[in-house]
């Protein structure tokens, strides 16, 4: 009998199921971080979007838990949006932010915008 532990039967990690689907989209985003009395502005690029958050490419070293202000123009929307979000996930330079301050009007605009987009979270 071997003294080494056996492998788990299920090799795939148990991933938390998302509440809302993600959609592929691309547009620029300005990320403002609050560092003490200073605001640091960074350029970012949206890669995916959902009703509860946004996936961004950012060439910076950010820490999960940071709160930021995100400014972007949703294609087809006349006014730029400014929303607060908290950084929940990081993989390299791809960051997942959860929205903290979407209005009801913005939520409706997102759902309408998603109708013509391709899902980014479906299995191939």
Buried (B, 14 or more C-beta within 10 A) or exposed (E): EEEEEEEEEEEEEEEEEEEBBBBBBEEEBBBBBEEEEEEEEBEBBBBBBBBBBBBBBBEEEBEEEBEBBBBBEBEEBEEEBEBBBBBEEBEEBBBBBBBBEBEEEBEEBBEEBBEEBEEBEEEE
